[in-house]
Amino acid sequence: MSQQTPEISPTVVERGEQLYAYIRGSVRMDDFAVIADRLPELIGWLNARGAGFAGAPFFRFDTVAMGAESVVEAGMPVTSMPEPEGDIGMALLPAGRYATVHHLGHPDQLSDVVAALHAWAVREGLTWDMTEVDGVEHWACRLESYLTDPRLEPDPSKWEIELAFRLADRVD
């Protein structure tokens, strides 16, 4: 993490289920392009089959293991889903409460934003819908959505990215 923690303004929002198409892979964080470079392929496949889009493309982190491989999905929210084929699948993002924060800047800066979001959640007494086993985080839903279309804005330092981490259900 850098020496300066970014100022963030997280919010807690309620989200409904969302159908999405995905390509899943196991990647090291220092080789993230292996999965990131599949996103245009997924979008092209969906376009060719007339699938309607229902939001911005994202990466869903099923597991996070900073020193090892993480399981990540390159995903796209859709209104309808063609029959999956090959390594393209479909699933539902779970409904629930999410802590969200927007970042304007290069994706390489996200590790500091994630650290600030974690610190904020601790201060607010919030618990992630995540379990940790042998140093690997297993998330119910941890999203990194790319709200800026890189075809329209090729400079990554100007991209808007939303982080949305599912919170554990409250026990009342």
N, C-alpha and C positions, 0 to 999 in steps of 0.2 A: 504494500500500500504506500502511496505517496505520503510525504510529510504533512500535507494539507488535506484534511477531510472535506469533501465537497458539501456545500449547503444543499440540503434536499428538503422537499415538501411532500412527504408521502400522504396518501389518503387511504382509507379503508372503504372498499366498495363491495357491493353484492353483485355477483354475476350469475347468470343462468348457464345451463349447459350449452355447449357450442360444438356442432359437428365440424370435424376437420379431417383433411387428408395429410398424410405424413410419409416421410422416408426416415427410418431410424438407423442410427449407427453408433458404434463405440469409438470415441475419439479422445485423444489427449488434448488438453486445453491449448497446448503450444502447436497443435496441428488441427485446429478447429476448421480450417478451410475444407478438410475432407468431407464434412457434413454441410458446411455453409455453401459450398459450390454446387450442392445438389438441389438447392432451393429453386433456381431458374428451371431446372429440369422438371421438378414437380409442378410448378406453375404452368409451364408449357404443356405438360401432359393433361392437366385439368382444363386448360383453355381449349385444347384440341378435342375435348370431349364435352364441351359446353357447360362445364360446371360453373355455377354462379359463386362469386367470392363474397364473403361475409365479414371481411376485416383485413387486417394487415398480416403479412407473413411473419412467422415467429420461429423461435427455437424453444422447444420444451425440454427442460433438463429433467429426465427421469431419475438419474443418479448424478451426483457430483463428487468426484474424487480428484482433488487438485493435483496430486502427485502421480495419478494413474489414469486409466481410461474412464470416461464418463459416458453414460448412455444418453444420447441426445436425439431428438426428432426435429427435422426441418419440417415445419407444418404450415398449412394454409387453411384458414376458416372458410367453410363452404356452405351454401344453402342447400345443395343436393350433392350426392356423391355417385360418380360412375362406379361401375364394378371394379374393385381393386385388382391390380395385376402386378406381377413381379414383386419388387420390394416396396411398392406403394400400398399403404394400408389406410384404413379410416378408423376413427375413434371419436369419443366425446370428451371435450374438456369438461371437468366437473364443475357443477354449480357450487357456490359458496362465497365466503368472504375472502377478499384478496387485499393485501397491502400492495399499493401501486405507487410508482414514482416515475416521473419523466426525466430523461436525460437528453440534453442537446449537446452533441459532440461525438467524437470518435469512439467507436466500440471498444478500443483499447483502454478507455478510461472507466469502463464499467466495473472493474474489480473494486475501485474506490467507492463507487455508488452503491454496490452491493454491500460493502462493509458498513457504509453509513446507514443503509436500510436495516441491516441486522442490529446495529447499535440503537437506532430509533425504536425498533420493535421491542428490544429489551427495556428501554426507558418507558415504553407504553404498556408493558406487561403483556405483550402479545406473544402467542406461541404459533410457530409454523406447523403446517400439516406435513411434517417430515419426521422421519426416524433416522438415526445414525447407527450404522452397524460396522464395526471394524474400521472406523474412520471414513466410511462412505455414506454420504447423505442420500436418502431415498425420499424423493418428493412426491406428494400427491399431485401437485401442479406448480411448476416454477417456469414462468414464461419470460421471454425476451422478444418483444414485438418491434418490428422495424416499420415505423410510421411514415418514414420518408422513402419515396421510390428512388433507388439509386440510378435509374435511367434518367430521371429528371434532375437529380442533384448528385453528381458523381463524387463530390467532396465529402468523405466520411466525417469530417470535423463539423459538418452542418446537419448531420442526420439527427432526427428525433427518434428516440428509442424509449419504449415503455417497459419497465419491469413490473411483473405482477406475480406475487408469491401467495399461494393459498394459505390461509390461516386455519388452524385447527378449529373444529366445531366447538362452540361454547357448551359447557355443561352447566345448565341452570338448575 
